[in-house]
Structure formats: C-alpha cells, structure tokens
Amino acid sequence: MADKLMDCITNPVKCKLLLEIHSQGKATAKHLVEIYNDIPQATLYRHLKKMLNDGILQVVDETQVRDTVEKTYLLVYNFNSEMETMIEENSGKLYMQYFIQYIIGFAKQFQEYCQSPKIDIKKDMTGFSLSPLYLSDDELASLVTSISQIINTVKNNEPKLERKLRTIGVIISPAEDIEEM
C-alpha cells in the first residue's frame, strides 16, 4: 500500500486528485473535472480507476445519471490517523518517511515545470527560499496561524483564465545549532 500511495503522491495529477478528495472528504469525478479543468477528462478517469484498483480509493456511492453511473470516491487511507499515530509514537523514522514523500512529490512537480518548454521563471512567479527566524513557540504558532488564514482565503478559488494552478509548500524545521557568539 505504501508504494501505491507514494506513486499517488509523486504523480502530479494523482496528487491533485488525492488532495482534493481528502480535503472534501469524498468527491465525484464530475466535481474533480470541474475543479481541475486543466486535466484531460480521459486522464482523470484513468487515474481514478488506477487509484481504485490500487486500493487508495473506494466507491461509497453510485448515482444513476441518464445513461451512466456517477461514482462518489473516498480515500481508503486515513492521513489524519496515520499522522496522529506518528505523533503519538514520536517516530522520527516515520516522520522522515512522510517528509521524503512530501519532498519527492513537490520536487517532481518542480522538475516537470523546469523541464517544460514553456518555462518562464519571472512571469510564472516561481521561487523558493529559506528564512531562519528566531521565534518563541507562541510566535511560531501565531505565524503558522497567519499563513493558514491567508491560504484559506484563496484555497477555494475557481479556475479562471487569469488563474494558474500553483503549489505552495511550507516546511518548519529546527535550524542547525549555531553557537552563540
């Protein structure tokens, strides 16, 4: 199951579908087509079928719509439960596994962008940075809350001609120990 999940996380299309179904709780292909109109419909259905066959998704409802059956998909894998278990066990090994999956998925998206003949770094407003900051636990919690609130204001934006789908990642890590001078 872990290998099949890793395939979903590292595949940009499957990752989008996985994240949308996870954030909505469940979703139909129709909903996914509307949200991701940049994904060809045949590709979307092919990936849903593969994720279903791999045991990543399950069908929880089927509704007859004219001559076809509309399926509602649900994730079989419970990210929240796995994260809670990892936190309870304080497992650095499991935490690192999740981090590697995150990095690989993000890196694969970035690699595909960098290899695209349409790359335009300035126009596309891409970039990355590290910002070592001295923060108390309260200041860090406040900063994370502020970032989350900003992202929440735009996370349900509908696709439009002037909008591009972008991925924003946030990583919080202790910096290397620096001796006081």
Buried (B, 14 or more C-beta within 10 A) or exposed (E): EEEBBBBBBBBBBBBBBBBBBBEBEBBBBEBBBEBBEEBEEEEBBEBBEBBBEBEBBBEEEEEEEEEEEBBBBBBBBEEEEEEEEBEEEEEEEBBEBBEEBEEEBBEBBBEEBEEEEEEEEEEEEBEEEEEEEEEEEEEEEEBEEEEEEEEEEEEEEEEEEEEEEEBEEEEEEEEEEEEEE
